[in-house]
C-alpha cells in the first residue's frame, strides 16, 4: 500500500489546527507534566512514580487525544469525506497518528526530565516509550472509530484505562486470584518491569522479553485499527 508524504503532512497540519483549537483535548498535554511535578520528590519510590506517570499519561494523553481526533471527524461528518479522498488508509492513519506521536513524545520527554528519572538502559527505555505510544495510539484509533462524538470518545477509553493502567495493580492480586496472572502480559506491566530493573543483575533477555511483548501488542492493535478503519470505509 503506497504512502504519500504530502498527504500525510496535509492531514498532520489539519489535525494540528483542530487540536490547537480544542482546548479541552489539548489540555491533556499537561497531564504528564502535572504528574511529574507531583512526584518530583518521590525519592526511593521513583520507579513506582515513573511507572504510574507513564501508564496514566499514555491513556489520558496518547489514547484520549487520538480517540478524540477520530471521533471529531465523525461528529462533523468529515471522516466520510476524508475516506473518499485519494488518501490511502495508511496516509490517513499515519497522518492522524503523527501529531499524537509528536505531542506525546514531547510531553513525556519534558515530564521525565522534570521528574529526574534516569533509566537503567536508555535504548530499552526509548524503545519501550516508542512502542507504548504506537500501541496506545492504535487503541485510541479503535476507540475513536467506535465513537460518534467527542463525549463518547472520552468515555470509550475507560476500558483501556481499566485494563492497561490497572494491570500493574491487578498483578498484585495474582497470588490470591490466579486468573489475574494473565495481566503479567499487559504492556503496562511489562513497562513497569523495565523501569524497575537495577543497574546490576539483569541480562539482555530481561530487556528483550518485555520489549517483544510490547511489540506484539503494538502490532496486534495497529493491525486491528487498520482493519476496523477499512471496514468502516466499506460500511460507509
FIZA-572039 format. One line per 10 residues: number of its first residue (from 1); for each residue x negated, y negated, z of N, C-alpha, C. Coordinates in nm, 3 decimals. Atoms other than C-alpha are relative to their C-alpha. Example, Ala and Ser with C-alpha at 12.3 -4.5 7.8 and 13.67 -1.06 7.14 Angstrom:
1) -0.089,0.119,0.000,-1.230,0.450,0.780,-0.090,-0.120,0.000; 0.082,0.119,-0.006,-1.367,0.106,0.714,0.077,-0.109,0.073
***
This chain:
1) -0.085,0.119,0.000,0.000,0.000,0.000,-0.089,-0.124,0.000; 0.085,0.118,0.013,-0.156,-0.330,-0.110,0.031,-0.103,0.106; -0.014,0.108,-0.099,-0.213,-0.618,0.129,-0.050,-0.129,-0.062; 0.037,0.130,0.054,-0.217,-0.980,0.015,-0.036,-0.094,0.116; 0.043,0.089,-0.107,-0.422,-1.203,0.245,0.072,-0.134,-0.007; -0.070,0.127,0.016,-0.247,-1.507,0.102,0.139,0.007,0.063; -0.133,-0.017,-0.060,0.095,-1.373,0.203,-0.010,0.018,0.150; 0.021,-0.019,-0.144,-0.035,-1.261,0.541,-0.023,-0.134,0.068; 0.030,0.133,-0.056,-0.171,-1.612,0.602,0.126,-0.088,0.003; -0.123,0.080,0.007,0.158,-1.771,0.493,0.096,0.039,0.113
11) -0.087,-0.048,-0.109,0.353,-1.555,0.739,-0.056,-0.041,0.135; 0.066,0.041,-0.124,0.098,-1.630,1.011,0.029,-0.147,0.031; -0.024,0.144,-0.018,0.136,-2.007,0.960,0.147,-0.026,0.035; -0.143,0.014,-0.027,0.515,-1.978,0.954,0.033,0.038,0.144; -0.027,-0.045,-0.136,0.521,-1.783,1.280,-0.063,-0.094,0.103; 0.065,0.094,-0.092,0.277,-2.025,1.442,0.087,-0.124,0.022; -0.086,0.118,-0.012,0.509,-2.317,1.369,0.123,0.031,0.085; -0.117,-0.039,-0.077,0.808,-2.130,1.508,-0.036,0.026,0.146; 0.046,-0.030,-0.134,0.610,-2.012,1.809,-0.026,-0.129,0.079; 0.033,0.126,-0.069,0.489,-2.365,1.894,0.124,-0.082,0.032
21) -0.123,0.074,-0.025,0.845,-2.499,1.875,0.086,0.066,0.108; -0.079,-0.073,-0.098,0.989,-2.231,2.102,-0.075,0.002,0.134; 0.074,0.014,-0.125,0.869,-2.339,2.446,0.027,0.116,0.096; -0.033,-0.112,-0.089,1.049,-2.054,2.624,-0.090,0.119,-0.028; 0.086,-0.112,0.038,0.844,-1.799,2.428,-0.148,-0.035,0.019; 0.141,0.039,-0.010,0.517,-1.993,2.414,-0.046,-0.013,0.145; 0.035,0.005,-0.142,0.530,-2.024,2.794,-0.069,0.128,0.045; 0.059,-0.130,-0.034,0.430,-1.657,2.801,-0.153,-0.003,-0.005; 0.146,0.008,0.016,0.077,-1.762,2.704,-0.069,-0.026,0.134; 0.065,0.035,-0.126,0.007,-1.896,3.052,0.017,0.107,0.107
31) -0.022,-0.106,-0.099,0.123,-1.577,3.228,-0.131,0.062,0.049; 0.126,-0.057,-0.049,-0.222,-1.410,3.236,-0.088,-0.100,0.072; 0.081,0.104,-0.064,-0.384,-1.740,3.331,0.048,-0.024,0.142; -0.056,0.016,-0.135,-0.147,-1.782,3.626,-0.040,0.116,0.089; 0.041,-0.117,-0.078,-0.223,-1.427,3.741,-0.148,-0.007,0.034; 0.144,0.011,-0.023,-0.596,-1.496,3.706,-0.029,-0.091,0.118; 0.019,0.092,-0.113,-0.579,-1.793,3.942,0.054,0.061,0.129; -0.060,-0.061,-0.118,-0.356,-1.594,4.176,-0.092,0.104,0.062; 0.086,-0.108,-0.048,-0.602,-1.303,4.201,-0.148,-0.037,0.004; 0.141,0.042,0.011,-0.920,-1.509,4.176,-0.081,0.039,0.123
41) 0.071,-0.032,-0.124,-1.011,-1.441,4.539,0.029,0.142,0.047; -0.037,-0.137,-0.034,-0.919,-1.072,4.525,-0.113,0.075,0.070; 0.114,-0.061,-0.067,-1.271,-0.972,4.633,-0.014,0.148,-0.030; 0.021,-0.144,0.021,-1.313,-0.595,4.685,0.110,0.067,-0.081; -0.110,-0.062,0.074,-0.973,-0.522,4.529,0.008,-0.048,-0.144; 0.001,0.057,0.135,-1.074,-0.685,4.199,0.041,0.100,-0.108; -0.044,-0.093,0.104,-1.037,-0.366,3.988,0.151,0.015,-0.006; -0.145,-0.009,-0.004,-0.676,-0.335,4.102,0.065,-0.126,-0.053; -0.055,0.128,0.045,-0.617,-0.703,4.034,-0.009,-0.012,-0.151; 0.018,0.013,0.145,-0.757,-0.692,3.680,0.092,0.099,-0.072
51) -0.090,-0.097,0.060,-0.553,-0.379,3.605,0.143,-0.051,-0.003; -0.135,0.055,-0.007,-0.231,-0.541,3.721,0.014,-0.118,-0.095; -0.005,0.118,0.088,-0.313,-0.863,3.534,0.013,0.042,-0.146; 0.000,-0.040,0.141,-0.382,-0.688,3.204,0.129,0.073,-0.037; -0.117,-0.079,0.034,-0.097,-0.436,3.211,0.128,-0.083,0.003; -0.117,0.087,-0.006,0.156,-0.701,3.311,-0.001,-0.099,-0.116; 0.011,0.099,0.108,0.027,-0.953,3.056,0.029,0.061,-0.135; -0.027,-0.064,0.128,0.044,-0.702,2.773,0.151,0.009,-0.026; -0.146,-0.008,0.015,0.418,-0.669,2.839,0.061,-0.139,-0.012; -0.064,0.132,-0.008,0.506,-1.030,2.928,-0.054,-0.099,-0.103
61) 0.055,0.087,0.104,0.286,-1.183,2.658,0.005,0.071,-0.136; 0.013,-0.067,0.131,0.198,-0.944,2.375,0.132,0.059,-0.049; -0.122,-0.070,0.041,0.510,-0.728,2.366,0.117,-0.098,-0.012; -0.114,0.093,-0.001,0.757,-1.007,2.453,-0.004,-0.096,-0.118; 0.010,0.097,0.109,0.627,-1.261,2.200,0.027,0.066,-0.134; -0.024,-0.071,0.126,0.621,-1.005,1.918,0.148,0.033,-0.016; -0.142,-0.034,0.006,0.974,-0.888,2.002,0.084,-0.123,-0.031; -0.076,0.123,0.022,1.100,-1.247,2.010,-0.020,-0.055,-0.142; 0.024,0.046,0.137,0.935,-1.336,1.677,0.082,0.080,-0.100; -0.080,-0.084,0.089,1.106,-1.041,1.510,0.148,-0.029,0.018
71) -0.142,0.022,-0.029,1.440,-1.100,1.683,0.046,-0.137,-0.049; -0.037,0.134,0.046,1.434,-1.469,1.595,0.029,-0.001,-0.150; -0.025,-0.014,0.144,1.411,-1.377,1.227,0.139,0.059,-0.024; -0.130,-0.063,0.016,1.715,-1.154,1.268,0.113,-0.093,0.044; -0.103,0.091,-0.050,1.906,-1.413,1.469,0.032,-0.109,-0.101; -0.020,0.103,0.102,1.857,-1.669,1.192,0.032,0.059,-0.137; -0.028,-0.070,0.127,1.928,-1.408,0.924,-0.107,-0.027,-0.106; 0.111,0.023,0.094,1.586,-1.476,0.769,-0.085,0.125,-0.022; 0.078,-0.123,0.017,1.445,-1.127,0.815,0.035,0.067,-0.132; -0.045,-0.057,0.126,1.652,-1.006,0.524,-0.069,-0.069,-0.118
81) 0.066,0.076,0.107,1.511,-1.286,0.303,-0.148,0.034,-0.008; 0.142,-0.033,-0.005,1.160,-1.203,0.418,-0.025,0.137,-0.061; 0.013,-0.134,0.054,1.213,-0.839,0.329,0.013,0.003,-0.152; -0.025,0.003,0.144,1.325,-0.936,-0.020,-0.107,-0.077,-0.078; 0.109,0.070,0.068,1.014,-1.142,-0.098,-0.100,0.102,-0.054; 0.103,-0.093,0.050,0.717,-0.991,-0.285,-0.091,0.056,0.109; 0.085,-0.047,-0.111,0.550,-0.946,0.055,0.032,0.146,0.032; -0.018,-0.141,-0.033,0.498,-0.577,0.132,0.024,0.016,0.150; -0.021,-0.030,-0.143,0.577,-0.410,0.463,-0.123,-0.036,0.081; 0.124,0.028,-0.073,0.214,-0.437,0.568,-0.030,-0.150,0.003
91) 0.018,0.145,0.001,0.198,-0.804,0.462,0.079,-0.063,0.114; -0.088,0.058,-0.102,0.491,-0.885,0.689,-0.045,0.038,0.140; 0.034,-0.045,-0.135,0.389,-0.674,0.987,-0.137,-0.050,0.045; 0.132,0.051,-0.036,0.023,-0.777,0.977,0.007,-0.151,0.023; -0.012,0.145,-0.015,0.116,-1.143,0.928,0.066,-0.037,0.131; -0.072,0.031,-0.123,0.359,-1.139,1.220,-0.077,0.047,0.123; 0.077,-0.053,-0.113,0.120,-0.939,1.438,-0.128,-0.079,0.025; 0.127,0.071,-0.015,-0.188,-1.153,1.374,0.009,-0.113,0.101; -0.016,0.110,-0.096,-0.052,-1.451,1.565,0.001,0.053,0.143; -0.008,-0.058,-0.133,0.031,-1.232,1.865,-0.137,0.051,0.045
101) 0.133,-0.051,-0.033,-0.313,-1.071,1.849,-0.092,-0.114,0.042; 0.088,0.114,-0.028,-0.494,-1.406,1.841,0.036,-0.066,0.132; -0.046,0.065,-0.123,-0.282,-1.560,2.116,-0.031,0.087,0.122; 0.024,-0.091,-0.111,-0.311,-1.253,2.339,-0.149,0.008,0.033; 0.145,-0.010,-0.021,-0.687,-1.221,2.289,-0.055,-0.126,0.065; 0.048,0.126,-0.056,-0.746,-1.589,2.363,0.043,-0.017,0.145; -0.052,0.017,-0.136,-0.523,-1.597,2.672,-0.066,0.097,0.097; 0.060,-0.100,-0.088,-0.667,-1.275,2.815,-0.149,-0.026,0.022; 0.142,0.035,-0.016,-1.026,-1.384,2.749,-0.017,-0.109,0.104; 0.005,0.109,-0.098,-0.964,-1.704,2.943,0.035,0.051,0.140
111) -0.042,-0.053,-0.130,-0.787,-1.516,3.222,-0.111,0.084,0.063; 0.108,-0.085,-0.051,-1.071,-1.263,3.256,-0.118,-0.086,0.046; 0.108,0.092,-0.038,-1.324,-1.548,3.266,0.032,-0.067,0.133; -0.042,0.065,-0.124,-1.126,-1.725,3.539,-0.009,0.098,0.117; 0.003,-0.101,-0.105,-1.095,-1.403,3.737,-0.141,0.041,0.037; 0.139,-0.035,-0.027,-1.467,-1.341,3.705,-0.030,0.148,-0.009; 0.019,-0.144,0.010,-1.434,-0.977,3.611,-0.111,0.033,-0.099; 0.108,-0.045,0.087,-1.742,-0.807,3.464,0.014,0.151,-0.019; -0.023,-0.144,0.023,-1.669,-0.469,3.302,-0.126,0.082,0.011; 0.112,-0.093,-0.009,-1.890,-0.168,3.358,-0.061,0.023,-0.138
121) 0.043,-0.018,0.139,-1.910,-0.108,2.983,0.074,-0.101,-0.087; -0.063,0.108,0.076,-1.847,-0.414,2.769,0.067,0.053,-0.127; -0.057,-0.048,0.127,-1.792,-0.224,2.442,0.128,0.081,0.024; -0.119,-0.079,-0.030,-1.543,0.016,2.603,0.114,-0.092,0.044; -0.101,0.095,-0.048,-1.361,-0.272,2.771,0.062,-0.076,-0.116; -0.050,0.074,0.116,-1.333,-0.472,2.449,0.086,0.091,-0.088; -0.077,-0.095,0.080,-1.216,-0.162,2.259,0.136,0.027,0.064; -0.125,-0.027,-0.071,-0.953,-0.095,2.527,0.097,-0.117,-0.013; -0.085,0.118,0.013,-0.823,-0.452,2.508,0.058,-0.008,-0.142; -0.047,0.005,0.139,-0.801,-0.441,2.127,0.107,0.105,-0.025
131) -0.098,-0.107,0.019,-0.621,-0.105,2.129,0.129,-0.031,0.075; -0.119,0.034,-0.078,-0.385,-0.227,2.401,0.083,-0.107,-0.069; -0.074,0.106,0.070,-0.295,-0.542,2.208,0.072,0.059,-0.120; -0.061,-0.062,0.118,-0.228,-0.332,1.897,0.124,0.082,0.039; -0.112,-0.089,-0.036,-0.005,-0.078,2.075,0.115,-0.078,0.063; -0.108,0.079,-0.057,0.189,-0.340,2.271,0.065,-0.090,-0.105; -0.058,0.075,0.112,0.235,-0.545,1.954,0.095,0.090,-0.078; -0.087,-0.095,0.069,0.377,-0.235,1.784,0.126,0.026,0.082; -0.116,-0.020,-0.087,0.603,-0.176,2.085,0.093,-0.121,-0.007; -0.080,0.121,0.012,0.718,-0.537,2.060,0.074,-0.006,-0.133
141) -0.066,-0.005,0.131,0.794,-0.491,1.691,0.121,0.091,0.004; -0.112,-0.094,-0.013,1.012,-0.190,1.771,0.113,-0.062,0.081; -0.102,0.066,-0.082,1.192,-0.382,2.045,0.072,-0.109,-0.078; -0.059,0.108,0.079,1.247,-0.676,1.811,0.093,0.050,-0.107; -0.083,-0.056,0.107,1.388,-0.459,1.534,0.131,0.058,0.054; -0.123,-0.050,-0.062,1.643,-0.316,1.778,0.082,-0.113,0.064; -0.068,0.115,-0.061,1.743,-0.667,1.894,0.060,-0.090,-0.107; -0.066,0.092,0.093,1.976,-0.915,1.729,-0.022,-0.146,0.038; 0.021,0.137,-0.047,1.899,-1.223,1.940,-0.124,-0.004,0.088; 0.114,0.018,-0.088,1.617,-1.367,2.147,0.029,0.055,0.140
151) -0.037,-0.051,-0.132,1.806,-1.278,2.464,-0.011,0.151,0.004; 0.011,-0.146,0.007,1.834,-0.916,2.357,-0.145,0.044,-0.006; 0.143,-0.034,0.009,1.464,-0.914,2.270,-0.066,-0.009,0.137; 0.057,0.016,-0.134,1.378,-1.041,2.618,0.036,0.117,0.091; -0.045,-0.113,-0.082,1.581,-0.759,2.772,-0.052,0.133,-0.053; 0.040,-0.127,0.062,1.464,-0.492,2.526,-0.138,0.046,0.044; 0.134,-0.040,-0.043,1.110,-0.498,2.666,0.001,0.062,0.139; -0.007,-0.055,-0.134,1.233,-0.379,3.006,-0.044,0.147,0.006; 0.050,-0.139,-0.004,1.181,-0.008,2.920,-0.152,0.008,-0.013; 0.145,0.003,0.015,0.826,-0.091,2.809,-0.066,-0.037,0.132
161) 0.054,0.043,-0.130,0.763,-0.273,3.135,0.014,0.110,0.104; -0.026,-0.105,-0.099,0.917,0.009,3.338,-0.094,0.119,-0.017; 0.081,-0.120,0.025,0.726,0.292,3.170,-0.149,-0.030,0.003; 0.144,0.026,0.013,0.391,0.134,3.087,-0.058,-0.074,0.121; 0.052,0.075,-0.114,0.343,-0.126,3.361,0.019,0.077,0.130; -0.026,-0.074,-0.123,0.497,0.101,3.622,-0.073,0.132,0.010; 0.066,-0.131,0.001,0.299,0.410,3.520,-0.111,0.013,0.105; 0.106,-0.015,-0.102,-0.008,0.338,3.743,0.055,0.020,0.141; -0.061,-0.019,-0.131,0.226,0.319,4.042,0.068,0.136,0.008; -0.066,-0.129,0.003,0.419,0.628,3.937,-0.096,0.115,0.020
171) 0.101,-0.105,-0.014,0.099,0.831,3.923,-0.027,0.030,0.147; 0.024,-0.019,-0.143,0.063,0.780,4.298,0.098,0.099,0.062; -0.101,-0.093,-0.051,0.374,0.995,4.344,-0.018,0.141,-0.054; 0.018,-0.129,0.068,0.236,1.284,4.139,-0.021,0.116,0.096; 0.024,-0.108,-0.095,0.131,1.484,4.447,0.132,0.055,0.054; -0.130,-0.043,-0.054,0.489,1.496,4.575,0.099,0.036,-0.109; -0.089,-0.024,0.113,0.662,1.494,4.237,-0.084,0.033,-0.123; 0.088,-0.041,0.109,0.462,1.696,3.979,0.039,-0.057,-0.136; -0.045,0.053,0.128,0.674,1.555,3.697,-0.070,-0.131,-0.035; 0.063,0.129,0.022,0.502,1.221,3.742,-0.144,0.014,-0.052
181) 0.135,-0.020,0.051,0.170,1.377,3.636,-0.011,-0.036,-0.148; 0.002,0.033,0.142,0.269,1.315,3.275,-0.036,-0.146,-0.021; 0.033,0.143,0.011,0.221,0.943,3.345,-0.150,-0.023,-0.010; 0.146,0.013,0.013,-0.153,1.010,3.355,-0.041,-0.035,-0.141; 0.033,0.024,0.140,-0.143,0.988,2.976,0.056,-0.132,-0.052; -0.049,0.133,0.041,0.021,0.645,2.969,-0.120,-0.091,-0.027; 0.114,0.087,0.032,-0.207,0.380,2.810,-0.038,-0.092,0.115; 0.030,0.089,-0.113,-0.177,0.157,3.116,-0.083,0.072,0.106; 0.076,-0.079,-0.097,-0.307,0.436,3.340,-0.142,0.023,-0.050; 0.132,-0.020,0.058,-0.595,0.507,3.104,-0.084,-0.127,0.007
191) 0.071,0.128,-0.012,-0.684,0.138,3.106,-0.051,-0.018,0.142; 0.041,0.011,-0.141,-0.693,0.142,3.487,-0.118,0.092,0.028; 0.113,-0.092,-0.018,-0.924,0.446,3.474,-0.130,-0.065,-0.049; 0.119,0.066,0.053,-1.166,0.249,3.257,-0.046,-0.113,0.091; 0.033,0.115,-0.083,-1.150,-0.054,3.483,-0.061,0.039,0.134; 0.048,-0.042,-0.132,-1.227,0.146,3.796,-0.129,0.082,-0.005; 0.128,-0.069,0.010,-1.540,0.315,3.662,-0.110,-0.084,0.061; 0.112,0.072,-0.063,-1.851,0.223,3.858,-0.122,0.001,-0.091; 0.119,0.017,0.084,-2.186,0.122,3.716,-0.082,0.128,-0.009; 0.077,-0.125,0.002,-2.332,0.461,3.802,0.096,0.117,0.017
201) -0.078,-0.120,-0.022,-2.197,0.811,3.787,0.107,0.027,-0.103; -0.098,-0.031,0.104,-1.996,0.804,3.464,-0.074,0.036,-0.129; 0.059,-0.045,0.126,-2.062,0.962,3.127,0.072,-0.066,-0.118; -0.065,0.052,0.121,-1.979,0.868,2.770,0.139,0.060,-0.016; -0.130,-0.065,0.007,-1.695,1.119,2.788,0.104,-0.069,0.087; -0.092,0.072,-0.089,-1.545,0.924,3.078,0.053,-0.126,-0.068; -0.044,0.118,0.074,-1.525,0.625,2.844,0.084,0.038,-0.121; -0.066,-0.035,0.125,-1.416,0.805,2.531,0.139,0.059,0.020; -0.130,-0.063,-0.021,-1.127,1.006,2.677,0.113,-0.102,0.011; -0.107,0.101,-0.007,-0.919,0.700,2.782,0.019,-0.074,-0.132
211) -0.010,0.074,0.126,-1.001,0.523,2.455,0.071,0.083,-0.107; -0.064,-0.086,0.099,-0.893,0.822,2.245,0.150,0.011,0.027; -0.142,-0.006,-0.035,-0.563,0.847,2.434,0.069,-0.130,-0.038; -0.057,0.131,0.036,-0.504,0.474,2.386,0.007,-0.015,-0.152; -0.003,0.003,0.147,-0.594,0.509,2.017,0.118,0.079,-0.053; -0.113,-0.082,0.042,-0.336,0.785,1.983,0.132,-0.075,0.021; -0.120,0.080,-0.026,-0.072,0.562,2.144,0.014,-0.112,-0.103; -0.004,0.111,0.095,-0.165,0.270,1.918,0.042,0.049,-0.139; -0.034,-0.055,0.131,-0.145,0.488,1.606,0.146,0.044,-0.005; -0.138,-0.050,-0.004,0.184,0.651,1.710,0.101,-0.115,-0.004
221) -0.094,0.112,-0.005,0.358,0.322,1.793,-0.005,-0.084,-0.128; 0.012,0.075,0.125,0.222,0.150,1.482,0.074,0.070,-0.113; -0.071,-0.077,0.102,0.349,0.428,1.257,0.151,-0.011,0.021; -0.143,0.009,-0.031,0.686,0.418,1.435,0.056,-0.136,-0.038; -0.048,0.136,0.033,0.713,0.040,1.389,0.010,-0.019,-0.152; -0.004,0.010,0.146,0.632,0.066,1.017,0.119,0.077,-0.056; -0.111,-0.082,0.047,0.884,0.345,0.964,0.134,-0.065,0.033; -0.123,0.066,-0.040,1.152,0.155,1.156,0.026,-0.123,-0.085; -0.015,0.118,0.085,1.087,-0.161,0.955,0.047,0.042,-0.140; -0.040,-0.047,0.134,1.114,0.032,0.627,0.143,0.054,0.000
231) -0.140,-0.047,-0.011,1.436,0.197,0.747,0.095,-0.118,0.004; -0.081,0.121,-0.006,1.571,-0.145,0.830,0.016,-0.063,-0.139; -0.003,0.053,0.136,1.482,-0.257,0.479,0.102,0.076,-0.087; -0.093,-0.080,0.079,1.680,0.033,0.328,0.144,-0.021,0.046; -0.133,0.021,-0.053,1.975,-0.023,0.562,0.060,-0.130,-0.047; -0.046,0.130,0.045,1.993,-0.385,0.457,0.041,0.006,-0.147
***
